Amino acid sequence: MRLVLRYTAERGWTSPNLVRAVPSMHAYRLSGVPRGLDDQSFARLLSGLTCASVRDRAILHLLATYGARRHQISALRLRDIDWQARSLTFVAHKGGKAVTHALTPLVAESLATYLRDGRPAVHVDEIFLRKFAPHLRLSPGCVTGIVYRSMARVGPVSYT
């Protein structure tokens, strides 16, 4: 409506005050982007992890449990896990502060399994590495690919 009134005001057919009389609707940027999976789709995604590699399973457990960003998963280092205190620290992202979480049993088990059975035996501090040599840090884009492949494996999902 405001667009039509603005056009008519530019042509001189109506008063410019009429345009200001119609309230504008506030549109939030990215408001149409889904916030996450619904509960049923999320449960299907986690149940489909039995076919995933131990690395992918650990990454998805971290994402699902802590809501971490892909960059934080990619930057996770061995020193960020305090097994004695059962805590996990994610690096600061987007100008924020580092965040420390309690290490849940599910995440602790999946991380320990990956570190023991799935991670290449190299002297690199990053936790998640590429499967093939050279064993470099997994990029944030690879974390996204892991999520996409896991979601494709379980079929169509619904968002909230």
Residue pairs with C-beta under 8 A, 6 or more apart in sequence:
1 22
2 19
2 22
2 24
5 14
5 18
5 19
5 22
6 19
8 14
9 15
9 16
9 18
9 19
34 159
34 160
35 159
35 160
36 42
36 159
36 160
37 45
37 157
37 158
37 159
37 160
38 157
38 158
38 159
38 160
40 158
41 154
41 157
41 158
41 159
42 64
44 154
44 155
44 157
45 60
45 64
45 150
45 151
45 154
45 157
46 60
46 64
47 154
48 150
48 153
48 154
49 56
49 57
49 60
49 61
49 150
51 153
52 60
52 150
52 153
53 118
53 131
54 110
54 113
54 114
54 117
54 118
55 114
55 118
55 119
55 128
55 131
56 146
56 149
56 150
57 110
57 113
57 114
58 107
58 110
58 111
58 113
58 114
58 118
58 128
59 73
59 128
59 143
59 146
60 146
60 147
60 150
61 106
61 107
61 110
61 111
62 68
62 73
62 76
62 107
62 111
63 70
63 73
63 143
63 147
65 104
65 106
65 107
66 88
66 90
66 101
66 107
68 90
69 93
70 140
70 141
70 143
70 144
70 147
71 93
71 140
72 90
72 91
72 93
73 128
73 138
73 140
73 143
74 126
74 128
74 137
74 138
74 139
74 140
74 142
74 143
75 91
75 126
75 137
76 90
76 91
76 126
76 127
76 128
77 125
77 126
77 127
78 125
78 126
78 127
79 125
80 88
80 89
80 90
80 91
80 127
81 87
81 88
81 89
81 103
81 111
81 127
82 88
82 89
82 103
83 103
83 108
86 102
86 103
86 108
87 100
87 101
87 102
87 103
88 100
88 101
88 102
88 103
88 107
89 98
89 99
89 100
89 101
90 98
90 99
90 100
90 101
91 98
92 98
92 99
103 111
111 127
114 127
115 127
119 127
119 129
120 129
120 131
120 133
120 135
122 129
122 135
124 135
124 136
124 137
126 137
126 138
128 137
128 138
128 143
129 135
129 136
129 137
129 138
130 136
130 137
130 138
130 142
151 157
